[in-house]
Amino acid sequence: MSSELPVEHCPALPAGWTFHLKLEPDADGEYGGEAELWEGPSLRCRMLLTRYGTDRSAALARVNARVEHWLSEWLARPHTGNTAFGEL
């Protein structure tokens, strides 16, 4: 995955975070793909993106809004102690 997007098309990220995006049209022209948010070497979020419309600029704006919303909620929570996933 790559995030070779112009800066104006990337979500606002804190220092040390990176964003990777694969966004392509399907057979019907609807954009979709996958987005990843990394904090340093650690993957913090992977999003599946489906049916984001046929306009690439509008799809990128929707992706950025979703990423920034997730990030603001994640940063608002405490992250102390063992916050790893548990066994199911």
Secondary structure, DSSP 8 states (H G I E B T S, - for coil): -B----GGGS----TTEEEEEEEEE-TTS-EEEEEEEEETTEEEEEEEE----S-HHHHHHHHHHHHHHHHHHHHHS---S--S----
